[in-house]
Amino acid sequence: MELQEPYYAVIFTSTRTEGDNGYGQMAVEMEELARKQPGFLDFESAREEVGITISYWENLEAIANWKANVDHRVAQRKGIKEWYSWYKVRICLVEREYDFHQNKQK
């Protein structure tokens, strides 16, 4: 993933309640919906004992619009009622990034 700096990252860290209760399907739907939002750049997620989902956005206005999206608001309410025992949201400005790729040759 190559994004043009600066951009914003919304980091959603959570612990889940027991059972799926429709969570998996909603997660797929929310990622698909987020990808259609103006200003959306990309998405990464890891789920084990603690879930970490990071979405990347062009600006703060795009993030605010995503938070206010009607379907996303439904998912937020269900998350509070059914899916999460705890969560934290962090909004960060990414000014620089770098990565490493090891070339594996056979």
C-alpha positions as CSV (number, residue, x, y, z in Angstrom):
1,M,0.0,0.0,0.0
2,E,1.5,3.3,-1.1
3,L,-0.3,6.3,0.2
4,Q,0.7,10.0,-0.4
5,E,1.7,11.7,2.9
6,P,0.3,13.4,4.8
7,Y,-2.9,11.4,5.4
8,Y,-4.9,10.4,8.4
9,A,-5.2,7.0,10.1
10,V,-8.2,6.0,12.2
11,I,-7.1,3.3,14.6
12,F,-9.9,1.3,16.1
13,T,-8.7,-1.1,18.9
14,S,-11.3,-3.4,20.6
15,T,-12.0,-6.4,22.6
16,R,-15.0,-8.5,21.5
17,T,-17.9,-10.0,23.4
18,E,-18.6,-13.8,23.0
19,G,-20.1,-15.1,19.8
20,D,-20.3,-13.6,16.3
21,N,-23.9,-12.3,16.5
22,G,-23.7,-11.0,12.9
23,Y,-20.4,-9.3,13.5
24,G,-18.4,-11.0,10.7
25,Q,-21.0,-10.0,8.0
26,M,-21.3,-6.5,9.3
27,A,-17.5,-6.1,9.3
28,V,-17.4,-7.1,5.6
29,E,-20.3,-4.7,4.8
30,M,-18.6,-1.8,6.6
31,E,-15.3,-2.3,4.8
32,E,-17.1,-2.3,1.5
33,L,-19.1,0.8,2.4
34,A,-16.0,2.6,3.7
35,R,-14.2,1.9,0.4
36,K,-17.0,3.8,-1.4
37,Q,-16.7,6.9,0.8
38,P,-15.1,10.1,-0.6
39,G,-11.6,10.5,0.9
40,F,-11.2,6.8,1.8
41,L,-7.6,5.6,1.0
42,D,-7.2,2.1,2.4
43,F,-7.9,-0.4,5.2
44,E,-5.9,-2.9,7.4
45,S,-7.2,-5.2,10.1
46,A,-5.9,-7.9,12.5
47,R,-8.2,-9.8,14.9
48,E,-7.1,-12.1,17.7
49,E,-7.3,-11.4,21.5
50,V,-7.4,-7.7,20.7
51,G,-8.8,-6.4,17.4
52,I,-7.0,-3.6,15.5
53,T,-8.6,-2.0,12.5
54,I,-6.9,0.9,10.7
55,S,-8.6,2.9,8.0
56,Y,-6.8,5.6,6.1
57,W,-8.3,8.9,4.9
58,E,-7.4,12.0,3.0
59,N,-8.6,14.5,5.6
60,L,-10.6,15.0,8.8
61,E,-13.7,16.0,6.9
62,A,-13.8,12.5,5.2
63,I,-13.4,10.9,8.6
64,A,-16.3,12.9,10.1
65,N,-18.4,12.0,7.1
66,W,-17.7,8.3,7.6
67,K,-18.5,8.5,11.3
68,A,-21.9,10.2,10.4
69,N,-22.8,7.7,7.6
70,V,-26.2,6.3,8.4
71,D,-25.3,2.6,7.9
72,H,-22.0,3.0,9.8
73,R,-24.0,4.6,12.7
74,V,-26.2,1.4,12.8
75,A,-23.0,-0.7,13.0
76,Q,-21.7,1.6,15.8
77,R,-24.8,1.1,17.9
78,K,-24.8,-2.6,17.4
79,G,-21.1,-2.7,18.4
80,I,-21.9,-0.9,21.7
81,K,-24.9,-3.2,22.4
82,E,-23.6,-6.5,21.1
83,W,-20.1,-6.9,19.8
84,Y,-17.6,-5.0,22.0
85,S,-16.7,-5.1,25.6
86,W,-14.2,-2.3,25.1
87,Y,-12.9,-0.1,22.3
88,K,-10.8,3.0,21.7
89,V,-10.5,5.2,18.6
90,R,-7.4,7.1,17.7
91,I,-7.2,9.6,14.9
92,C,-3.6,10.3,13.8
93,L,-1.9,12.4,11.1
94,V,0.6,10.3,9.2
95,E,3.4,12.5,8.1
96,R,5.9,9.8,7.1
97,E,6.0,6.1,6.4
98,Y,8.5,3.5,5.4
99,D,8.5,-0.2,5.0
100,F,10.8,-3.2,4.3
101,H,10.4,-6.1,1.9
102,Q,12.8,-9.0,1.9
103,N,13.4,-10.4,-1.6
104,K,13.1,-14.2,-1.5
105,Q,14.7,-15.8,-4.5
106,K,14.5,-19.5,-5.3
